[in-house]
């Protein structure tokens, strides 16, 4: 098991940027992937971006071209750079550490985008 702590959320105007960071309590290299999910009020949690152990990336269509996921194996961190934010990006953002048998979750960080 790993503890994940997210930071960097907040309130931003539409068109602005935020950088989320996820700090893991141990090495992230052993996880098949690290990911960012989000959950808006009344909606299901959805995958935003994922990065594999070999740094392959996947993005949801809704954020492609605006968000960038990156990882630093030496620091055990995973970041999500979010640009050109829209009100529909408002949600609680969760960091996840994924193996084939388990997913560990952080507590989440609130991102609010005002119009």
C-alpha positions in Angstrom: 0.0 0.0 0.0 1.1 3.6 -0.6 -0.1 6.9 0.8 -0.8 9.6 -1.8 -1.1 13.3 -1.0 -2.4 15.7 -3.5 -1.7 19.4 -3.5 -2.1 22.4 -5.8 -5.9 22.7 -6.1 -7.7 26.0 -5.8 -9.9 28.6 -7.4 -9.0 29.9 -10.8 -10.7 31.8 -13.6 -11.6 30.2 -16.9 -8.6 30.2 -19.2 -6.2 30.0 -16.3 -3.8 27.3 -15.2 -3.1 25.1 -12.2 -0.5 22.5 -11.4 -1.5 19.6 -9.2 1.1 17.5 -7.5 0.8 14.0 -6.0 3.4 12.9 -3.5 3.8 9.2 -2.8 5.1 7.7 0.5 7.3 5.2 -1.3 8.7 4.5 -4.8 6.2 4.8 -7.6 8.3 2.9 -10.1 6.7 -0.4 -9.0 3.3 0.7 -10.1 2.1 -0.2 -13.6 0.7 3.3 -13.9 0.0 6.5 -12.0 -3.1 8.4 -12.8 -5.3 11.4 -12.1 -9.1 11.1 -11.8 -11.7 13.6 -11.1 -15.2 13.6 -9.8 -17.7 16.5 -10.2 -20.8 16.8 -8.0 -23.4 14.3 -9.0 -21.2 12.6 -11.5 -19.1 9.4 -11.6 -15.4 9.5 -11.1 -13.6 9.7 -14.4 -10.1 9.1 -15.6 -8.4 12.3 -16.7 -4.8 11.2 -17.4 -2.5 8.2 -16.9 1.2 7.7 -17.2 2.8 4.2 -17.2 6.0 3.1 -15.6 7.8 3.7 -19.0 6.1 7.2 -19.3 3.5 6.3 -21.8 0.6 8.6 -21.5 -3.2 8.6 -22.0 -5.6 11.6 -21.8 -9.3 11.8 -21.8 -10.6 13.5 -24.9 -12.0 16.3 -22.8 -8.5 17.4 -21.6 -6.3 16.4 -24.5 -4.1 19.3 -25.6 -4.7 21.2 -22.4 -3.5 18.9 -19.6 -0.1 17.3 -19.3 0.8 14.5 -16.8 4.4 13.9 -15.8 6.2 11.8 -13.2 9.5 12.1 -11.3 10.5 8.6 -10.1 13.4 10.1 -8.0 11.0 12.3 -6.1 8.1 9.9 -6.1 5.8 12.5 -7.5 3.2 12.8 -10.3 2.1 16.1 -11.6 -0.8 17.3 -13.7 -0.3 20.6 -15.5 -3.7 22.0 -16.4 -3.9 24.9 -18.9 -6.8 26.7 -20.5 -9.1 25.6 -17.7 -12.9 25.6 -18.3 -15.7 25.7 -15.8 -16.5 22.1 -16.7 -13.1 21.1 -15.3 -14.4 21.9 -11.8 -14.1 18.7 -9.7 -12.3 17.0 -6.9 -9.1 15.6 -8.4 -7.7 12.3 -7.1 -4.3 10.8 -7.6 -4.2 7.0 -8.1 -1.4 4.4 -8.0 -2.4 1.4 -10.1 -1.2 -2.2 -10.1 -2.9 -5.2 -11.8 -4.6 -6.2 -8.5 -5.1 -2.9 -6.6 -5.6 0.9 -6.9 -4.6 3.2 -4.1 -6.2 6.6 -3.9 -5.3 10.0 -2.4 -7.8 12.1 -0.5 -8.3 14.5 -3.4 -7.9 18.2 -4.0 -10.6 20.6 -5.1 -10.3 22.5 -8.4 -12.9 25.2 -9.0 -12.9 27.1 -12.3 -15.1 30.2 -12.4 -16.6 31.6 -15.6 
